[in-house]
Amino acid sequence: MHPTSISSRQDPEEAGIDLRKLLGALLDHKWPILGLTLLFFLGGTLYGLFATPIYRTSALVQIEKKSGTVPGLEMGDFTQASSARTEIELIRSRSLIGQAVDNLHLDVQATPQRFLLLGDYLARRYRGQEPAPPLLGLREYAWGGENIDILRFEVEPSRIGKAFLLLAGEDGAFTLEESEGEPLLQGRVGEAIERNGIRLQIRELQARPGTRFTLRKASRSSTVRSYRNALQLTELGTDTGLITVAMEHPAPKHASRVVDEIGRLFVRQNIERMSAEANGSLEFVRSQLPEVRRELDQAEGALNDYRKRHGSVDIAMETGTVLSQAVDLETRISELRMQQAELDRRFTPEHPAYKTLLLQIQGLTQRKNEIARKVQSLPETQQELLRLSRDVQVGTTIYTQLLNKAQELDLVRASTIGNVRIVDPAVIDGGPVAPNKSLIQVLATLAGALLAIGFVLLRRLLDPGLETPEAIEQLGLPVYAAVPFSAHQVHPKVRRRLPAGDSTTSPLLALSHPNDPAVEALRSLRTSLHFIMLGAQDNRLVISGPGPQAGKSFICANLAAIVAQAGKRVLLIDVDMRKGHLHKLLGMPASPGLAELLGGHCTLADALHPTPLEGLFLLPRGQLPPNPSELLMRPELATTLEQASAHHDLVILDTPPLLAVTDAAIVGRQAATTLIVTRFGVSSAHEIEMTVRRFAQSGIEIKGAILNGLEKRAATYGYGHAAYHHYEYKSDNA
């Protein structure tokens, strides 16, 4: 295959997601993953340590069963248990919560100012009776043991929600200021003060002089809404009538006061509701008494008149039995009629209880009609006497019952206790319920690990850098050397601290660590170059690359040193007149160099610098010119290279990256052999293709590539990496 023809074919395994590569990427980045996981773990631990603890306060309320109608007018199957859901909504109602807000002044917020994070942490752990002394001389902050109780605080509507600054003074004195620092009023604990549209009375103030408090009057509606949302109401079991009233708050004593007040108000509201129901039922019974009394008087008068007209007439035994049955039925029907009148006030005719009551009345009426048919078979005198006696007895029974129930209802109204009671008052349910430190640590650790793993995997999936020689060879370029990354390479900036001529501390890896695997890889490249350049028209080698950070200068300098060590005369030319630094690697001056030579300011003999390594010469870049590309296009470059080729066995030209500038394409036309250097995990397939295409457009054929900075990663193990891995193999006496 022609070197300049690029193949975009990829291995089918490379086209998809390779789990082995992803797992290898995680192993390669295990320390950053562990570091970020540990960082999140420490963050979760610190959050659990400094976060404000939340306590849960709960009380138990019992809703007892109650009759569905007035005492004495019970409806048998209609007696029902009070709906716990209804009672829960009553407890949560705005009227009840609003009354608790008014009674406890919950819309007044007074909090001591704490130092950020540390202040709350220290205040929670302070156990002294007096306010804690200031830390680091910060007297304006509260450090623990402070307390303020506002009895009254009223402001104008325009100032609702605005923060005020309260400064504690000596012997119970205080000053209230605007947030901007404007004094509004001054006073002492217990005094009711009214000035500048503000009414303030403080019941208790325990703080060091100079301590600051933030005072705010919240809107009543927002306060009611917040406490309604904070209230937790649940029924224990099903149809038990037991309701748990709970609240979570950073101040457990405050939460207990609120829960107890809500429970007290609910019990009182229930008593008032029951008393009002008893009063309504009493009025209903009393309204029935005159009518029943009038009917009873009429029945007694009719019976007496009948006896006067017909004399003393006795009721026969058979008539007495019928009379007893008729009285019982009439009494029961009358009671049901009264219950119907009671239900008319509470339910519609479609209610199941109302329909059941009508069915009972209908059944009793049918039995009454049957008895009426029996009465018709009696003598006329007995029929009339039975009817009159029945009316008197029924009226007497009903009137007596109504009198008794009126007395009972009057007593109930006076001594109503309701059907709600507090079983357990508000208590703190153990320690803090939040934050859950263990859970936060676990979640933070998992979040850190997932975030780190996700970042590594995403970077791996999106990273276009090639990591194996096979991936480059699939693009149509042979790889002549895979140079492993060496930790022994000395950075050029360190060169100034190294002794001159000391090969053991030389920044050139070929001199300081000749047995390094990277140097061995370059020796194999030296062998490959021998065969590559056998039929070349000249002895010039151009080394370029797609972009910066590929390590071209490292390859050029160490390759030149290795060839010189083989007894060859090597000239190393730094053609990068923008950022070239070969002179730093070799410890040589930058000028005179190529820039001065092409500019006609010196000769080749003046610009050549012999290095401490025998056979190796350097032509540095010279002073940075303003027009590097124009200088390279001068005919002096060809002349210089001809002279250099005549006096040296190998001329190596280190050129700038092609995708950044066009200098490499200009110089490449002056040499028969061109190689490019790619960086492990950095150079992408697209960059390599563009580099080859740019050289081809200039008529330059790239012979092959060098993969530099090869790292031993788990992600690339098993994908050709082992074949290019170098092992250190040296003499035992070395």
Secondary structure, DSSP 8 states (H G I E B T S, - for coil): --TT-------HHHHS--HHHHHHHHHHTHHHHHHHHHHHHHHHHHHHHHS--BEEEEEEEEE--B-SS-TT---GGG-B---HHHHHHHHT-HHHHHHHHHHHTTTEEEEE---TTHHHHHHHT---SS----STT-TTS--S--EEEEEEEE--GGGTT-EEEEEE-GGGEEEEEETTS-EEEEEETT-EEEETTEEEEEEEEE--TT-EEEEEE--HHHHHHHHHHHEEEEESSSS--EEEEEEEES-HHHHHHHHHHHHHHHHHHHHHHHHHHHHHHHHHHHHHHHHHHHHHHHHHHHHHHHHHHH------HHHHHHHHHHHHHHHHHHHHHHHHHHHHTT--TTSHHHHHHHHHHHHHHHHHHHHHHHHTTS-HHHHHHHHHHHHHHHHHHHHHHHHHHHHHHHHHHHT---SEEEEEEEEE-SS--B--HHHHHHHHHHHHHHHHHHHHHHHHHH--B--SHHHHHTTT--EEEEEE--TT---GGGGGGS-TT-GGG-S-HHHH-TTSHHHHHHHHHHHHHHHHTTT-SSSEEEEE-SSTTS-HHHHHHHHHHHHHHTT--EEEEE--TTT--HHHHHT--S-SSHHHHHTTSS-HHHH-EE-SSTTEEEE---S--S-HHHHHTSHHHHHHHHHHHHH-SEEEEE---TTT-SHHHHHHTT-SEEEEEEETTTSBHHHHHHHHHHHHHTT----EEEEEEE---TTTTTTTTGGG-------TT-
